[in-house]
Amino acid sequence: MDRAARQSLRTIAILSNDYLAAKFTAAEWAAAFARDPTGTGGVLLPVRVGDCQPEGLLRAIAYVDLLGLDEASAKRTLLARVKGERLKPSSPPGFPGQPA
């Protein structure tokens, strides 16, 4: 596992209650985080697939949220993030003070 963590280009953390409760997963994602603490390299890619709430350092990292998406939407969303595309709304936010 150590060799894989050092040689991998990216670590995908599949966020679920089982993942967060597992014994060695924190060390795995922490190793990826240590290689790219600002996230600019995209080394750590958390992907939420279960109804869970990450805590600690993992809580502050923006994750891809696939919870509740159908298979096609989940695939499209995940592939966009793997390719480095920003997930942003299709329209700009409303001007402050104006009705939505």
PyMOL commands that place a pseudoatom at each C-alpha (Angstrom):
pseudoatom trace, name=CA, resn=MET, resi=1, chain=A, elem=C, hetatm=0, pos=[0.000, 0.000, 0.000]
pseudoatom trace, name=CA, resn=ASP, resi=2, chain=A, elem=C, hetatm=0, pos=[2.892, 2.358, 0.782]
pseudoatom trace, name=CA, resn=ARG, resi=3, chain=A, elem=C, hetatm=0, pos=[4.368, 1.896, -2.692]
pseudoatom trace, name=CA, resn=ALA, resi=4, chain=A, elem=C, hetatm=0, pos=[0.979, 2.455, -4.311]
pseudoatom trace, name=CA, resn=ALA, resi=5, chain=A, elem=C, hetatm=0, pos=[0.410, 5.626, -2.287]
pseudoatom trace, name=CA, resn=ARG, resi=6, chain=A, elem=C, hetatm=0, pos=[3.808, 7.018, -3.305]
pseudoatom trace, name=CA, resn=GLN, resi=7, chain=A, elem=C, hetatm=0, pos=[3.526, 6.104, -6.984]
pseudoatom trace, name=CA, resn=SER, resi=8, chain=A, elem=C, hetatm=0, pos=[-0.097, 6.954, -7.678]
pseudoatom trace, name=CA, resn=LEU, resi=9, chain=A, elem=C, hetatm=0, pos=[-0.953, 10.087, -9.615]
pseudoatom trace, name=CA, resn=ARG, resi=10, chain=A, elem=C, hetatm=0, pos=[-4.277, 10.432, -7.850]
pseudoatom trace, name=CA, resn=THR, resi=11, chain=A, elem=C, hetatm=0, pos=[-6.066, 8.968, -4.844]
pseudoatom trace, name=CA, resn=ILE, resi=12, chain=A, elem=C, hetatm=0, pos=[-9.832, 8.697, -5.028]
pseudoatom trace, name=CA, resn=ALA, resi=13, chain=A, elem=C, hetatm=0, pos=[-11.429, 8.524, -1.589]
pseudoatom trace, name=CA, resn=ILE, resi=14, chain=A, elem=C, hetatm=0, pos=[-14.877, 6.935, -1.890]
pseudoatom trace, name=CA, resn=LEU, resi=15, chain=A, elem=C, hetatm=0, pos=[-16.730, 8.636, 0.966]
pseudoatom trace, name=CA, resn=SER, resi=16, chain=A, elem=C, hetatm=0, pos=[-19.283, 6.509, 2.775]
pseudoatom trace, name=CA, resn=ASN, resi=17, chain=A, elem=C, hetatm=0, pos=[-19.839, 5.609, 6.411]
pseudoatom trace, name=CA, resn=ASP, resi=18, chain=A, elem=C, hetatm=0, pos=[-17.973, 2.329, 5.846]
pseudoatom trace, name=CA, resn=TYR, resi=19, chain=A, elem=C, hetatm=0, pos=[-14.995, 4.139, 4.309]
pseudoatom trace, name=CA, resn=LEU, resi=20, chain=A, elem=C, hetatm=0, pos=[-14.834, 6.710, 7.090]
pseudoatom trace, name=CA, resn=ALA, resi=21, chain=A, elem=C, hetatm=0, pos=[-14.999, 3.976, 9.766]
pseudoatom trace, name=CA, resn=ALA, resi=22, chain=A, elem=C, hetatm=0, pos=[-12.361, 1.749, 8.137]
pseudoatom trace, name=CA, resn=LYS, resi=23, chain=A, elem=C, hetatm=0, pos=[-9.030, 1.354, 9.897]
pseudoatom trace, name=CA, resn=PHE, resi=24, chain=A, elem=C, hetatm=0, pos=[-6.497, 2.384, 7.232]
pseudoatom trace, name=CA, resn=THR, resi=25, chain=A, elem=C, hetatm=0, pos=[-8.362, 4.782, 4.949]
pseudoatom trace, name=CA, resn=ALA, resi=26, chain=A, elem=C, hetatm=0, pos=[-7.343, 7.912, 6.874]
pseudoatom trace, name=CA, resn=ALA, resi=27, chain=A, elem=C, hetatm=0, pos=[-3.661, 7.108, 6.328]
pseudoatom trace, name=CA, resn=GLU, resi=28, chain=A, elem=C, hetatm=0, pos=[-4.278, 6.585, 2.608]
pseudoatom trace, name=CA, resn=TRP, resi=29, chain=A, elem=C, hetatm=0, pos=[-6.056, 9.882, 1.953]
pseudoatom trace, name=CA, resn=ALA, resi=30, chain=A, elem=C, hetatm=0, pos=[-3.713, 11.737, 4.332]
pseudoatom trace, name=CA, resn=ALA, resi=31, chain=A, elem=C, hetatm=0, pos=[-0.715, 10.583, 2.275]
pseudoatom trace, name=CA, resn=ALA, resi=32, chain=A, elem=C, hetatm=0, pos=[-2.334, 12.030, -0.861]
pseudoatom trace, name=CA, resn=PHE, resi=33, chain=A, elem=C, hetatm=0, pos=[-3.223, 15.240, 0.991]
pseudoatom trace, name=CA, resn=ALA, resi=34, chain=A, elem=C, hetatm=0, pos=[0.380, 15.607, 2.188]
pseudoatom trace, name=CA, resn=ARG, resi=35, chain=A, elem=C, hetatm=0, pos=[1.616, 15.423, -1.417]
pseudoatom trace, name=CA, resn=ASP, resi=36, chain=A, elem=C, hetatm=0, pos=[-0.767, 18.203, -2.491]
pseudoatom trace, name=CA, resn=PRO, resi=37, chain=A, elem=C, hetatm=0, pos=[-2.042, 20.143, 0.555]
pseudoatom trace, name=CA, resn=THR, resi=38, chain=A, elem=C, hetatm=0, pos=[-3.462, 23.040, -1.479]
pseudoatom trace, name=CA, resn=GLY, resi=39, chain=A, elem=C, hetatm=0, pos=[-5.341, 20.709, -3.836]
pseudoatom trace, name=CA, resn=THR, resi=40, chain=A, elem=C, hetatm=0, pos=[-4.012, 22.454, -6.927]
pseudoatom trace, name=CA, resn=GLY, resi=41, chain=A, elem=C, hetatm=0, pos=[-2.561, 19.213, -8.291]
pseudoatom trace, name=CA, resn=GLY, resi=42, chain=A, elem=C, hetatm=0, pos=[-5.772, 17.252, -7.846]
pseudoatom trace, name=CA, resn=VAL, resi=43, chain=A, elem=C, hetatm=0, pos=[-3.926, 14.410, -6.114]
pseudoatom trace, name=CA, resn=LEU, resi=44, chain=A, elem=C, hetatm=0, pos=[-6.741, 13.716, -3.640]
pseudoatom trace, name=CA, resn=LEU, resi=45, chain=A, elem=C, hetatm=0, pos=[-10.227, 13.406, -5.088]
pseudoatom trace, name=CA, resn=PRO, resi=46, chain=A, elem=C, hetatm=0, pos=[-12.892, 12.659, -2.465]
pseudoatom trace, name=CA, resn=VAL, resi=47, chain=A, elem=C, hetatm=0, pos=[-16.110, 11.278, -3.954]
pseudoatom trace, name=CA, resn=ARG, resi=48, chain=A, elem=C, hetatm=0, pos=[-19.186, 11.005, -1.733]
pseudoatom trace, name=CA, resn=VAL, resi=49, chain=A, elem=C, hetatm=0, pos=[-21.344, 7.992, -2.561]
pseudoatom trace, name=CA, resn=GLY, resi=50, chain=A, elem=C, hetatm=0, pos=[-23.034, 7.457, 0.813]
pseudoatom trace, name=CA, resn=ASP, resi=51, chain=A, elem=C, hetatm=0, pos=[-24.973, 9.621, 3.228]
pseudoatom trace, name=CA, resn=CYS, resi=52, chain=A, elem=C, hetatm=0, pos=[-22.027, 10.596, 5.437]
pseudoatom trace, name=CA, resn=GLN, resi=53, chain=A, elem=C, hetatm=0, pos=[-20.352, 13.705, 6.769]
pseudoatom trace, name=CA, resn=PRO, resi=54, chain=A, elem=C, hetatm=0, pos=[-16.540, 13.764, 6.620]
pseudoatom trace, name=CA, resn=GLU, resi=55, chain=A, elem=C, hetatm=0, pos=[-14.879, 15.208, 9.704]
pseudoatom trace, name=CA, resn=GLY, resi=56, chain=A, elem=C, hetatm=0, pos=[-11.508, 16.724, 10.565]
pseudoatom trace, name=CA, resn=LEU, resi=57, chain=A, elem=C, hetatm=0, pos=[-9.259, 17.736, 7.675]
pseudoatom trace, name=CA, resn=LEU, resi=58, chain=A, elem=C, hetatm=0, pos=[-11.323, 15.721, 5.224]
pseudoatom trace, name=CA, resn=ARG, resi=59, chain=A, elem=C, hetatm=0, pos=[-14.338, 17.909, 6.009]
pseudoatom trace, name=CA, resn=ALA, resi=60, chain=A, elem=C, hetatm=0, pos=[-12.600, 20.981, 4.553]
pseudoatom trace, name=CA, resn=ILE, resi=61, chain=A, elem=C, hetatm=0, pos=[-11.837, 19.349, 1.205]
pseudoatom trace, name=CA, resn=ALA, resi=62, chain=A, elem=C, hetatm=0, pos=[-14.412, 19.875, -1.539]
pseudoatom trace, name=CA, resn=TYR, resi=63, chain=A, elem=C, hetatm=0, pos=[-15.725, 16.512, -2.663]
pseudoatom trace, name=CA, resn=VAL, resi=64, chain=A, elem=C, hetatm=0, pos=[-17.562, 15.289, -5.733]
pseudoatom trace, name=CA, resn=ASP, resi=65, chain=A, elem=C, hetatm=0, pos=[-21.083, 14.525, -4.533]
pseudoatom trace, name=CA, resn=LEU, resi=66, chain=A, elem=C, hetatm=0, pos=[-22.683, 11.624, -6.382]
pseudoatom trace, name=CA, resn=LEU, resi=67, chain=A, elem=C, hetatm=0, pos=[-25.307, 10.960, -3.737]
pseudoatom trace, name=CA, resn=GLY, resi=68, chain=A, elem=C, hetatm=0, pos=[-28.772, 10.829, -5.271]
pseudoatom trace, name=CA, resn=LEU, resi=69, chain=A, elem=C, hetatm=0, pos=[-27.600, 11.092, -8.884]
pseudoatom trace, name=CA, resn=ASP, resi=70, chain=A, elem=C, hetatm=0, pos=[-28.677, 8.588, -11.512]
pseudoatom trace, name=CA, resn=GLU, resi=71, chain=A, elem=C, hetatm=0, pos=[-25.923, 6.502, -13.122]
pseudoatom trace, name=CA, resn=ALA, resi=72, chain=A, elem=C, hetatm=0, pos=[-25.500, 8.705, -16.217]
pseudoatom trace, name=CA, resn=SER, resi=73, chain=A, elem=C, hetatm=0, pos=[-25.337, 11.935, -14.193]
pseudoatom trace, name=CA, resn=ALA, resi=74, chain=A, elem=C, hetatm=0, pos=[-22.923, 10.404, -11.686]
pseudoatom trace, name=CA, resn=LYS, resi=75, chain=A, elem=C, hetatm=0, pos=[-20.638, 9.208, -14.480]
pseudoatom trace, name=CA, resn=ARG, resi=76, chain=A, elem=C, hetatm=0, pos=[-20.700, 12.594, -16.199]
pseudoatom trace, name=CA, resn=THR, resi=77, chain=A, elem=C, hetatm=0, pos=[-20.019, 14.445, -12.930]
pseudoatom trace, name=CA, resn=LEU, resi=78, chain=A, elem=C, hetatm=0, pos=[-17.166, 12.160, -11.890]
pseudoatom trace, name=CA, resn=LEU, resi=79, chain=A, elem=C, hetatm=0, pos=[-15.465, 12.185, -15.287]
pseudoatom trace, name=CA, resn=ALA, resi=80, chain=A, elem=C, hetatm=0, pos=[-15.660, 15.980, -15.436]
pseudoatom trace, name=CA, resn=ARG, resi=81, chain=A, elem=C, hetatm=0, pos=[-13.849, 16.269, -12.110]
pseudoatom trace, name=CA, resn=VAL, resi=82, chain=A, elem=C, hetatm=0, pos=[-11.265, 13.624, -13.025]
pseudoatom trace, name=CA, resn=LYS, resi=83, chain=A, elem=C, hetatm=0, pos=[-10.528, 15.672, -16.136]
pseudoatom trace, name=CA, resn=GLY, resi=84, chain=A, elem=C, hetatm=0, pos=[-10.093, 18.746, -13.937]
pseudoatom trace, name=CA, resn=GLU, resi=85, chain=A, elem=C, hetatm=0, pos=[-13.210, 20.587, -15.035]
pseudoatom trace, name=CA, resn=ARG, resi=86, chain=A, elem=C, hetatm=0, pos=[-14.730, 22.957, -12.496]
pseudoatom trace, name=CA, resn=LEU, resi=87, chain=A, elem=C, hetatm=0, pos=[-18.266, 22.158, -11.550]
pseudoatom trace, name=CA, resn=LYS, resi=88, chain=A, elem=C, hetatm=0, pos=[-20.022, 25.486, -11.556]
pseudoatom trace, name=CA, resn=PRO, resi=89, chain=A, elem=C, hetatm=0, pos=[-23.614, 26.552, -12.122]
pseudoatom trace, name=CA, resn=SER, resi=90, chain=A, elem=C, hetatm=0, pos=[-24.804, 27.087, -15.683]
pseudoatom trace, name=CA, resn=SER, resi=91, chain=A, elem=C, hetatm=0, pos=[-25.975, 30.598, -14.815]
pseudoatom trace, name=CA, resn=PRO, resi=92, chain=A, elem=C, hetatm=0, pos=[-24.465, 33.328, -12.638]
pseudoatom trace, name=CA, resn=PRO, resi=93, chain=A, elem=C, hetatm=0, pos=[-25.898, 33.959, -9.176]
pseudoatom trace, name=CA, resn=GLY, resi=94, chain=A, elem=C, hetatm=0, pos=[-28.501, 36.656, -8.755]
pseudoatom trace, name=CA, resn=PHE, resi=95, chain=A, elem=C, hetatm=0, pos=[-27.507, 40.165, -7.761]
pseudoatom trace, name=CA, resn=PRO, resi=96, chain=A, elem=C, hetatm=0, pos=[-27.637, 40.603, -3.946]
pseudoatom trace, name=CA, resn=GLY, resi=97, chain=A, elem=C, hetatm=0, pos=[-30.957, 41.979, -2.757]
pseudoatom trace, name=CA, resn=GLN, resi=98, chain=A, elem=C, hetatm=0, pos=[-32.842, 40.958, -5.891]
pseudoatom trace, name=CA, resn=PRO, resi=99, chain=A, elem=C, hetatm=0, pos=[-35.543, 38.261, -5.776]
pseudoatom trace, name=CA, resn=ALA, resi=100, chain=A, elem=C, hetatm=0, pos=[-34.361, 34.833, -6.863]
for i in range(1, 100): cmd.bond("trace and resi %d" % i, "trace and resi %d" % (i + 1))
show_as sticks, trace
zoom trace
